[in-house]
Amino acid sequence: MDVNAAVAAAAAIAGVCTGVIAMLAFRWSEREQKRPTRTSLHTDAVLPPGVDTVLSVLRSSAVVLDEADSVVKASSAAYALGLVRGGKLAVEPMLQMARDTRRDGEIRQVELDLPRRGTGRGEALAVSARVAPLGSRLVLLLVEDLTEARRIEAVRRDFVANVSHELKTPVGALSLLSEAVMDASEDPEAVERFAGRMQIEATRLTNLVQELIDLSRVQNDDPLEDAEPVRVDELVAEAIDRSRHQASHKQITLAASIGGTAGPSPSTEDEDEGGRREAGTAELQIWGNRGQLAAALGNLVENAVNYSPSRTRVGIAARRVTAPGGDMIEVAVTDQGIGISDKDKERIFERFYRVDPARSRATGGTGLGLAIVKHVAASHGGEVTVWSSEGQGSTFTLRLPEAAAHRDRGPGHGGGTGAGAGTAPTDETTTYEPIPAPEVLP
C-alpha cells in the first residue's frame, strides 16, 4: 500500500514538472517569434512605411544599415559605386560616420575621394556622403557622385584662366604701343610703324573675342533648330574663298574634289566654275546649321594653309559613306604641313591648345579653331578625326549625317547632261589618300 502511494505521488510530481516545462517552452517560443532576428532585419519589413519607395526614386546612392552595421537596403547605384560588398558597407570612413550617427543621432556630411574599381590607373571618384538616423535602430547613408561636377568645374577654371591670359597679351601690347606712339609724336615714321603694330594686335584681339562668341554659341545653341540641307560644294567654296588671300601669298595650291570632281586652284586668278559645280557635286548635302558648318570647315582649311610651307598643296575632298544609321558625308582637308606628333594629337581639340605657339602667334591663331570644329561636329551628330605624321602633313576629316531629304530622293534624281547625269557619284571616284610629303611645286 505504501509502495503504491509512493508511485502515485512520484507520477503526480512528474506530471506537474512536465506541465511546467511545457508551459515555459511555449512561452519562450512565443517570445522568440516576436523578437526580430538578424535575418528579419534584412527584409523590407523592418523599413518604416514609404521609405523603400522614396529610396527607389532618389538620384543619390542609398544604403540603410542596421544595429550590426549590416546592409538592410541598398540601391543599385550603391553597388555600382562599390559601396556595398558582401552585405557590408565597404568604405571605412562612411561606416565610422554611420556608427557615430547611430550613437548620438547627429546628421553628418563629408566629401571623399574613392579609388575607382577596375581601372588600374588610380583615378579618384569624388563623392559627397551624408548620414542621418532612420528611426530608432537604422541609419540612412546617401552618397552623391561629384566626379563629373568636379571635372566641369576644373574645365571652367582652366577656361577662365586661359581667356584671361589670351586677352591680357594683346591688351598689354596695345597699351605699350599707345605709350610708344605718344612718345614718338615728333617722329612720323615711328608713329606709322607703331600704328601698324597696333592694328595687328587689335585684329588679334577682335579675332579672339569673335571666336569666343562663336564657341559659346556652338556650345549653347541647338544647331538642329535651324537645320536645313546644306550643299557640300557651297561649303567648300566658302571655305576656299576665306583662305584665298593667304594661299595666294604663300603660293599654296588649293584643290577641291567633291563627288569625284577635282576643282582648280582658287589661289590663281582664274576660276573655273565648272570645276566646282560639275554634275554630281550638288548630290552631297549635309543636314545642319549652315553658319556653323561653314565656320567648322573654314577653320580646317585656314589651319591647313597656315601650317603649310610655301609652294605646297592643300586638298579638300568629299564623299558619301555608308553607315548603319544612314549615309554620312565625309569632308577631308589634307595639307603638306609640319604634321602633328602623337602626343599633341591627343590634345589638339582642347581649347587654347597650340601645337606650335610661336607659329600661332605669327598667324594670329587663337587656339579655339579646332575646339569649335569638335563642338560643331558633335552637335550635328558627327565627329572629327585626324591623321597626321610629322614632316608629312595632316588630314582632318569631318563626318556628318547626310540630309534626310536628299537620302529620300534616292539615286538618279536631278537629271542634267554629261557623264555624271542621272547617276549618283560612285565611291570609286571619290576615294582619297593623304597627300604625300611636302614637295616644291615648279
C-alpha positions as CSV (number, residue, x, y, z in Angstrom):
1,M,0.0,0.0,0.0
2,D,2.8,2.3,0.9
3,V,4.6,1.4,-2.3
4,N,1.5,2.2,-4.4
5,A,1.1,5.6,-2.7
6,A,4.8,6.5,-3.3
7,V,4.5,5.6,-7.0
8,A,1.3,7.7,-7.4
9,A,3.0,10.6,-5.7
10,A,6.0,10.3,-7.9
11,A,3.8,10.2,-11.0
12,A,1.9,13.3,-9.9
13,I,5.1,15.2,-9.3
14,A,6.4,14.2,-12.7
15,G,3.2,15.3,-14.4
16,V,3.4,18.7,-12.7
17,C,7.0,19.1,-13.8
18,T,6.2,18.1,-17.3
19,G,3.3,20.6,-17.4
20,V,5.5,23.4,-16.1
21,I,8.3,22.6,-18.6
22,A,5.8,22.6,-21.5
23,M,4.3,25.9,-20.4
24,L,7.8,27.5,-20.2
25,A,8.8,26.1,-23.6
26,F,5.6,27.5,-25.1
27,R,6.2,31.0,-23.6
28,W,9.8,31.0,-24.7
29,S,8.8,30.0,-28.3
30,E,6.3,32.9,-28.5
31,R,8.8,35.4,-27.2
32,E,11.4,34.2,-29.8
33,Q,8.9,34.5,-32.6
34,K,8.1,38.1,-31.6
35,R,11.7,39.2,-31.2
36,P,13.4,40.4,-34.6
37,T,16.2,38.2,-35.7
38,R,19.2,39.1,-37.8
39,T,17.6,37.5,-40.8
40,S,14.4,39.6,-40.4
41,L,16.5,42.7,-40.3
42,H,17.4,42.2,-43.9
43,T,13.9,42.3,-45.2
44,D,11.9,45.3,-46.3
45,A,9.5,44.8,-43.4
46,V,11.9,46.5,-41.0
47,L,12.0,49.7,-43.0
48,P,9.5,52.4,-42.0
49,P,6.5,52.6,-44.3
50,G,7.2,54.5,-47.5
51,V,11.0,54.6,-47.1
52,D,11.6,51.9,-49.7
53,T,9.6,53.9,-52.3
54,V,11.4,57.1,-51.5
55,L,14.8,55.5,-51.8
56,S,13.9,53.9,-55.1
57,V,13.4,57.4,-56.7
58,L,16.4,59.1,-55.3
59,R,19.2,60.0,-57.7
60,S,21.7,59.5,-54.9
61,S,23.1,56.1,-54.0
62,A,21.3,54.9,-50.8
63,V,22.3,52.5,-48.2
64,V,20.4,51.6,-45.0
65,L,22.4,50.0,-42.1
66,D,21.0,48.1,-39.1
67,E,22.4,48.0,-35.5
68,A,25.0,45.4,-36.5
69,D,26.3,47.5,-39.4
70,S,24.7,45.1,-41.9
71,V,23.1,46.4,-45.1
72,V,19.3,46.3,-44.9
73,K,18.7,48.1,-48.1
74,A,21.0,49.3,-50.9
75,S,20.3,50.9,-54.3
76,S,21.8,49.5,-57.5
77,A,23.9,52.7,-57.8
78,A,25.5,51.9,-54.4
79,Y,26.6,48.5,-55.7
80,A,27.8,50.1,-58.9
81,L,30.0,52.6,-57.0
82,G,31.4,49.7,-54.9
83,L,30.0,51.0,-51.7
84,V,28.5,47.6,-50.7
85,R,30.3,44.3,-50.8
86,G,29.2,41.1,-49.2
87,G,26.3,42.7,-47.4
88,K,28.6,45.2,-45.7
89,L,29.5,48.8,-46.2
90,A,32.9,48.7,-47.8
91,V,34.0,52.3,-47.2
92,E,35.5,52.6,-43.7
93,P,35.1,56.4,-43.3
94,M,31.4,56.1,-44.2
95,L,31.0,53.1,-41.8
96,Q,32.5,55.1,-39.0
97,M,30.2,58.1,-39.7
98,A,27.2,55.7,-39.5
99,R,28.3,54.4,-36.1
100,D,28.8,57.9,-34.8
101,T,25.4,58.9,-36.0
102,R,23.7,55.9,-34.5
103,R,25.4,56.7,-31.2
104,D,24.4,60.4,-30.9
105,G,21.7,60.9,-33.6
106,E,23.6,63.8,-35.3
107,I,23.5,64.2,-39.1
108,R,26.9,64.2,-40.7
109,Q,28.3,65.0,-44.1
110,V,31.7,64.7,-45.7
111,E,33.3,64.7,-49.2
112,L,35.6,61.8,-50.0
113,D,37.8,60.7,-52.9
114,L,37.4,57.0,-53.5
115,P,39.5,54.8,-55.8
116,R,37.8,53.6,-59.0
117,R,37.2,49.9,-59.1
118,G,38.9,48.0,-62.0
119,T,40.6,51.0,-63.7
120,G,44.1,50.2,-62.5
121,R,45.0,53.9,-63.1
122,G,44.4,55.3,-59.6
123,E,41.7,57.6,-60.8
124,A,39.7,59.1,-57.9
125,L,35.9,59.1,-57.6
126,A,34.7,62.2,-55.9
127,V,31.6,61.7,-53.7
128,S,29.6,63.5,-51.1
129,A,28.3,61.3,-48.2
130,R,25.5,62.3,-45.8
131,V,24.4,60.1,-42.9
132,A,21.2,60.5,-40.9
133,P,19.3,58.4,-38.4
134,L,16.3,56.5,-39.7
135,G,14.0,55.5,-36.8
136,S,15.5,54.2,-33.6
137,R,17.7,51.4,-34.9
138,L,18.5,52.2,-38.6
139,V,20.9,54.6,-40.2
140,L,20.5,56.1,-43.8
141,L,23.5,56.8,-45.9
142,L,23.1,58.9,-49.1
143,V,26.1,59.2,-51.5
144,E,26.2,61.7,-54.4
145,D,28.8,61.2,-57.2
146,L,30.5,64.6,-57.7
147,T,33.1,63.4,-60.3
148,E,31.5,65.0,-63.3
149,A,30.7,68.2,-61.5
150,R,34.4,68.4,-60.3
151,R,35.6,67.9,-63.9
152,I,33.3,70.6,-65.3
153,E,34.4,73.0,-62.6
154,A,38.1,72.3,-63.4
155,V,37.4,72.9,-67.1
156,R,35.6,76.1,-66.3
157,R,38.5,77.3,-64.2
158,D,41.0,76.5,-66.9
159,F,38.9,78.2,-69.5
160,V,38.7,81.4,-67.4
161,A,42.4,81.3,-66.8
162,N,43.2,80.8,-70.5
163,V,40.8,83.5,-71.6
164,S,42.3,85.9,-69.1
165,H,45.8,85.1,-70.4
166,E,44.9,85.4,-74.0
167,L,43.1,88.7,-73.6
168,K,45.9,90.1,-71.5
169,T,48.5,89.6,-74.2
170,P,47.0,91.8,-77.0
171,V,45.6,94.3,-74.5
172,G,49.0,94.7,-72.9
173,A,50.6,95.1,-76.3
174,L,48.1,97.8,-77.2
175,S,48.8,99.7,-74.0
176,L,52.6,99.6,-74.6
177,L,52.2,100.6,-78.3
178,S,49.9,103.5,-77.4
179,E,52.6,104.8,-75.0
180,A,55.2,104.4,-77.7
181,V,53.0,106.4,-80.1
182,M,52.7,109.2,-77.6
183,D,56.5,109.3,-77.0
184,A,57.2,109.3,-80.7
185,S,54.7,112.1,-81.7
186,E,57.6,114.0,-83.3
187,D,58.6,111.1,-85.5
188,P,56.0,110.3,-88.2
189,E,57.8,107.1,-89.3
190,A,57.8,105.7,-85.8
191,V,54.2,106.6,-85.3
192,E,53.3,104.9,-88.6
193,R,55.3,101.8,-87.5
194,F,53.7,101.6,-84.1
195,A,50.2,102.2,-85.6
196,G,50.7,99.2,-87.8
197,R,51.6,97.1,-84.9
198,M,48.5,98.4,-83.0
199,Q,46.3,97.3,-85.9
200,I,47.8,93.8,-85.8
201,E,47.2,93.5,-82.1
202,A,43.7,94.9,-82.4
203,T,42.9,92.4,-85.2
204,R,44.2,89.6,-83.0
205,L,42.0,90.8,-80.1
206,T,39.0,91.0,-82.4
207,N,39.5,87.5,-83.7
208,L,39.9,86.1,-80.2
209,V,36.7,87.8,-79.0
210,Q,34.8,86.6,-82.1
211,E,35.9,83.0,-81.7
212,L,34.9,83.1,-78.0
213,I,31.5,84.2,-79.1
214,D,31.4,81.5,-81.8
215,L,32.4,78.8,-79.3
216,S,29.8,80.0,-76.8
217,R,27.1,79.8,-79.5
218,V,28.2,76.4,-80.6
219,Q,28.1,75.1,-77.0
220,N,24.8,76.6,-76.0
221,D,22.7,76.6,-79.2
222,D,20.9,73.7,-80.7
223,P,22.0,73.7,-84.3
224,L,19.2,71.4,-85.5
225,E,16.6,74.0,-84.6
226,D,17.6,76.0,-87.7
227,A,18.8,72.9,-89.7
228,E,18.5,72.7,-93.4
229,P,20.0,70.7,-96.2
230,V,23.4,72.3,-97.0
231,R,25.2,71.6,-100.2
232,V,28.8,70.5,-99.6
233,D,30.1,72.2,-102.7
234,E,28.9,75.6,-101.4
235,L,30.6,74.9,-98.0
236,V,33.8,74.0,-99.7
237,A,33.7,77.1,-102.0
238,E,33.1,79.4,-98.9
239,A,36.0,77.8,-97.0
240,I,38.3,78.2,-100.0
241,D,37.3,81.8,-100.5
242,R,38.1,82.5,-96.8
243,S,41.7,81.3,-97.2
244,R,42.2,82.5,-100.8
245,H,44.4,85.6,-100.0
246,Q,46.7,83.7,-97.6
247,A,47.1,80.8,-100.0
248,S,48.0,83.2,-102.8
249,H,50.5,84.9,-100.7
250,K,52.2,81.6,-99.8
251,Q,51.8,80.2,-103.4
252,I,49.8,77.3,-102.0
253,T,47.6,75.4,-104.4
254,L,44.0,74.7,-103.1
255,A,42.5,71.6,-104.8
256,A,38.9,70.5,-104.3
257,S,37.5,67.1,-105.1
258,I,33.7,66.7,-104.5
259,G,31.9,63.6,-105.7
260,G,34.9,62.7,-107.8
261,T,35.2,66.2,-109.4
262,A,38.5,67.9,-109.0
263,G,38.4,71.6,-108.8
264,P,41.1,74.2,-109.8
265,S,43.4,76.1,-107.6
266,P,41.5,79.1,-106.2
267,S,44.9,80.7,-105.4
268,T,45.2,81.5,-109.1
269,E,43.4,84.4,-110.7
270,D,41.1,82.4,-112.9
271,E,38.2,80.4,-111.5
272,D,36.7,77.5,-113.5
273,E,33.1,77.5,-112.3
274,G,32.6,74.0,-113.8
275,G,35.4,72.6,-111.7
276,R,33.4,73.2,-108.5
277,R,29.9,72.9,-109.9
278,E,30.0,69.9,-112.2
279,A,27.2,67.4,-112.3
280,G,27.1,65.3,-109.2
281,T,28.5,67.8,-106.7
282,A,25.1,69.0,-105.6
283,E,24.3,65.4,-104.8
284,L,26.2,65.7,-101.5
285,Q,24.2,67.6,-98.8
286,I,24.6,67.8,-95.1
287,W,21.8,68.2,-92.6
288,G,22.6,71.0,-90.2
289,N,23.2,74.7,-89.5
290,R,24.8,76.4,-92.5
291,G,26.7,79.0,-90.5
292,Q,28.2,76.5,-88.0
293,L,29.2,74.1,-90.8
294,A,30.8,76.8,-92.8
295,A,32.8,78.0,-89.8
296,A,34.0,74.5,-89.0
297,L,35.2,73.7,-92.5
298,G,36.6,77.2,-92.9
299,N,38.7,76.7,-89.7
300,L,40.1,73.4,-91.0
301,V,41.1,74.9,-94.4
302,E,42.5,78.0,-92.7
303,N,44.6,75.9,-90.4
304,A,45.9,73.8,-93.3
305,V,47.1,76.9,-95.1
306,N,48.6,78.5,-92.0
307,Y,50.6,75.4,-91.1
308,S,51.8,74.5,-94.7
309,P,55.1,75.7,-96.1
310,S,55.1,77.8,-99.3
311,R,54.6,76.3,-102.7
312,T,52.8,73.2,-101.4
313,R,49.2,71.9,-101.8
314,V,46.1,71.8,-99.6
315,G,43.3,69.4,-100.7
316,I,39.6,69.3,-99.8
317,A,37.8,66.1,-100.7
318,A,34.2,65.0,-100.0
319,R,32.4,61.7,-100.4
320,R,29.4,59.7,-99.2
321,V,30.0,56.7,-97.0
322,T,27.5,54.1,-95.9
323,A,26.9,53.8,-92.1
324,P,24.4,51.6,-90.1
325,G,22.3,54.6,-89.0
326,G,22.2,56.2,-92.5
327,D,24.6,57.6,-95.1
328,M,27.2,60.0,-93.9
329,I,29.2,62.7,-95.7
330,E,32.9,62.8,-95.1
331,V,34.8,66.0,-95.9
332,A,38.6,65.7,-95.5
333,V,41.1,68.6,-95.5
334,T,44.7,67.4,-96.3
335,D,47.8,69.5,-96.1
336,Q,51.6,69.0,-96.5
337,G,52.5,70.9,-93.4
338,I,54.7,70.2,-90.4
339,G,52.5,67.4,-89.1
340,I,51.4,66.6,-85.5
341,S,53.1,64.4,-83.0
342,D,51.2,61.6,-81.3
343,K,51.5,63.4,-78.0
344,D,49.9,66.6,-79.5
345,K,47.2,64.7,-81.3
346,E,45.6,63.8,-78.0
347,R,45.2,67.5,-77.1
348,I,44.7,69.5,-80.3
349,F,40.9,69.7,-79.9
350,E,41.3,71.3,-76.4
351,R,40.5,75.0,-76.1
352,F,43.6,77.3,-76.4
353,Y,45.9,74.4,-77.1
354,R,48.5,75.1,-79.7
355,V,51.0,72.6,-81.3
356,D,53.4,75.4,-82.2
357,P,52.7,78.5,-80.1
358,A,55.2,80.6,-82.0
359,R,53.6,79.9,-85.3
360,S,50.2,80.5,-83.9
361,R,51.2,84.0,-82.7
362,A,52.7,84.7,-86.1
363,T,49.5,83.7,-88.0
364,G,47.1,85.2,-85.4
365,G,45.8,81.9,-84.2
366,T,43.8,81.8,-81.0
367,G,43.8,78.1,-80.2
368,L,40.0,77.9,-80.4
369,G,39.5,76.9,-84.1
370,L,39.7,73.1,-83.6
371,A,37.6,73.3,-80.4
372,I,34.9,74.9,-82.4
373,V,35.2,72.2,-85.1
374,K,34.8,69.5,-82.5
375,H,31.7,71.0,-80.9
376,V,30.1,71.6,-84.3
377,A,30.7,68.0,-85.3
378,A,29.3,66.6,-82.1
379,S,26.3,68.9,-82.0
380,H,25.4,67.7,-85.6
381,G,25.6,64.1,-84.7
382,G,29.0,63.6,-86.3
383,E,32.7,63.5,-85.4
384,V,36.1,64.9,-86.5
385,T,39.2,62.8,-86.7
386,V,42.8,63.4,-87.5
387,W,45.5,61.5,-89.3
388,S,49.0,63.0,-89.2
389,S,52.7,62.2,-89.5
390,E,55.4,64.6,-88.5
391,G,57.0,66.1,-91.6
392,Q,54.4,64.6,-94.0
393,G,51.3,66.6,-93.2
394,S,47.9,66.1,-91.7
395,T,44.3,65.1,-92.8
396,F,41.3,66.3,-90.7
397,T,38.1,64.5,-91.6
398,L,34.6,65.8,-90.8
399,R,32.0,63.0,-90.7
400,L,28.4,64.4,-90.7
401,P,24.9,63.0,-91.4
402,E,23.7,63.4,-94.9
403,A,20.5,65.4,-95.4
404,A,17.5,63.1,-94.9
405,A,15.5,64.9,-97.7
406,H,18.3,64.1,-100.1
407,R,18.5,60.4,-99.0
408,D,14.8,60.0,-99.6
409,R,15.2,61.1,-103.2
410,G,17.3,58.1,-104.0
411,P,19.9,57.8,-106.8
412,G,19.3,59.2,-110.2
413,H,17.5,62.3,-109.1
414,G,18.2,65.6,-110.6
415,G,18.7,65.0,-114.3
416,G,21.2,67.0,-116.2
417,T,23.6,66.2,-119.0
418,G,27.0,64.9,-119.2
419,A,28.8,61.9,-117.8
420,G,27.5,62.4,-114.3
421,A,23.8,63.0,-115.2
422,G,21.2,60.7,-113.7
423,T,23.6,58.7,-111.6
424,A,24.8,59.1,-108.1
425,P,28.5,59.6,-107.6
426,T,30.4,56.4,-107.2
427,D,32.7,55.8,-104.3
428,E,35.5,54.6,-106.7
429,T,35.9,58.2,-107.9
430,T,35.7,59.9,-104.6
431,T,38.2,57.9,-102.6
432,Y,41.2,59.9,-101.5
433,E,44.5,59.3,-99.7
434,P,46.6,61.7,-97.6
435,I,48.6,64.0,-99.9
436,P,52.3,62.9,-99.9
437,A,55.1,64.6,-98.1
438,P,55.7,68.3,-98.9
439,E,57.2,69.0,-102.3
440,V,58.1,72.2,-104.0
441,L,55.9,73.0,-107.0
442,P,57.6,74.1,-110.2
